[in-house]
Every structure is written in structure tokens, then in C-alpha cells.
Amino acid sequence: MSIELYSWGTPNGRKVSICLEEMELEYNFHPINISKDEQFQPDFLKIAPNNRIPAIVDNDNGMTLMETGAIMHYLAEKTGKFLPASGEARWKTIEWLMWQMGGFGPMLGQAHHFLKFNKGKSEYAEERYATECKRLYGVLDRRLADNEWINGSDYSIADMAAWPWAARHEWHEVDVAGEFTNVARWFRTIAARPAIARGWNVPETDQQIPQI
Ligand SMILES: N[C@@H](CCC(=O)N[C@@H](CS)C(=O)NCC(=O)O)C(=O)O
């Protein structure tokens, strides 16, 4: 079992490198430097037609996959790890993975665009995405008030999907420790896992895992 990983050191990229590390899969890393527009290279587009990182190729069957939700679901089924085989916990994992893909990622990314990289250009957009970020953190915080893990029973791909986005809390200007204490507890528990440190550092970087 080995995987080719095409990625970069962003929240979406780290979702998959963390997943591969947690599942103890062998993989070869191929950097796609999005600050140099390498995501538009024709060879990469054959694997990732949406020109976004990350993407994988499975050497067992030659299949290419883009979109982190699909990649993580696929790897969980391939290995039988971090996605319960049946029952409510399986569907809660998929439900919250979809929630991350549709909200706790795209909306946080918009907040980064307006609050960190283009501050002062649109008061309306800053307000809109700051409010949406806090709403999403509130949703996650309430889920984690009664559950140690997002799916209600075990650490799963749903946690691995949301965690790298919460790691960027300073970029979207959310005071997690002060306002979302259940998220803070969950974040710190996951941050201490050795596979997180390895997956965070793909590609190798001097960026430390942000503290909460
Ligand atoms: N829905 C996609 C989103 C992927 C995505 O937005 N990747 C960003 C980096 S985090 C990217 O490749 N950006 C390059 C660009 O905007 O051209 C997924 O989950 O894989």
C-alpha cells in the first residue's frame, strides 16, 4: 500500500498528510507550491482537475483523487481506520466531515482572505466572515461539550479534517481559549498526537503548531 501525495502546507494539505500519518500508510510527497501557481501545471491538472491541492494517486490501483473529503473517506475505507464500519458513529463521522467541507474550511478561508490578507478592503466582508467563523466555532463547541470526539465515540477523520483549520485560529481572529473552551480542550488533545506533528510538517517547515 503506498500513496503519492501532491500537496502543500495549508489546512487542506495538512488534513491529508495528517490522515496518512495517522493511518501509517507509506507515501511519497510531491510539493505543489501554490504561491508559485504550480497547481496550474498540466501534469498536476491530470490528477486534480480543479487545480487545488491536495490530491493523491493510489499506487495499488492507479486511481487519482482530489477533494480532501473524498480522499479521507477513501483512505479510511482502504485501511479500515478512523471511520466506524457501521452504525450511528459512521454516519456522524460522514455528517461532520461534510460539515467541515461545506463550512469549517471554506468560510474560514474567506475570513483569512479578508481579515488577514486584505484587511481594510471590505468592512462588510470582514464582518460577514468573522461572524460566520464564530457561528461555526459555536456549533463545534456545542458538539464537543457532550462528546470527547466529533463523531460521538472515537477519534476519526472528522476530527482530522477540522483540526488543521482550527490551528489557523489566529488568522481568522477567533479567541478559542477564551470563547470556545470545548474546542480548546479537543484541539490540545489532538495537537499532542505524534502523527499530528509529523503530518503538520509536510512539507518540512519552520512553522510551529499554533498553541491554544
Ligand atoms: N475543497 C477542496 C479545497 C482545496 C483548496 O482550496 N486548496 C487550496 C489550498 S488550502 C488551494 O489549492 N489553493 C490554490 C488556489 O487557490 O489556486 C478540498 O477540500 O480539497
The ligand as a MOL file (V3000), in Angstrom:
LIG
                    3D

  0  0  0     0  0            999 V3000
M  V30 BEGIN CTAB
M  V30 COUNTS 20 19 0 0 0
M  V30 BEGIN ATOM
M  V30 1 N -12.4800 21.5900 -1.4580 0
M  V30 2 C -11.0730 21.4300 -1.7040 0
M  V30 3 C -10.3660 22.7120 -1.3930 0
M  V30 4 C -8.8940 22.6650 -1.7270 0
M  V30 5 C -8.2560 24.0510 -1.6280 0
M  V30 6 O -8.9380 25.0770 -1.5760 0
M  V30 7 N -6.9190 24.0790 -1.6240 0
M  V30 8 C -6.2110 25.3420 -1.5800 0
M  V30 9 C -5.1390 25.3170 -0.5150 0
M  V30 10 S -5.8150 25.1200 1.1210 0
M  V30 11 C -5.5470 25.6000 -2.9250 0
M  V30 12 O -5.1050 24.6840 -3.5720 0
M  V30 13 N -5.4620 26.8580 -3.3410 0
M  V30 14 C -4.8420 27.2110 -4.5680 0
M  V30 15 C -5.5670 28.2690 -5.3370 0
M  V30 16 O -6.4630 28.9140 -4.7480 0
M  V30 17 O -5.2790 28.4570 -6.5240 0
M  V30 18 C -10.5520 20.2700 -0.8670 0
M  V30 19 O -11.0850 20.0510 0.2200 0
M  V30 20 O -9.6150 19.5680 -1.3040 0
M  V30 END ATOM
M  V30 BEGIN BOND
M  V30 1 1 1 2
M  V30 2 1 2 3
M  V30 3 1 2 18
M  V30 4 1 3 4
M  V30 5 1 4 5
M  V30 6 2 5 6
M  V30 7 1 5 7
M  V30 8 1 7 8
M  V30 9 1 8 9
M  V30 10 1 8 11
M  V30 11 1 9 10
M  V30 12 2 11 12
M  V30 13 1 11 13
M  V30 14 1 13 14
M  V30 15 1 14 15
M  V30 16 2 15 16
M  V30 17 1 15 17
M  V30 18 2 18 19
M  V30 19 1 18 20
M  V30 END BOND
M  V30 END CTAB
M  END
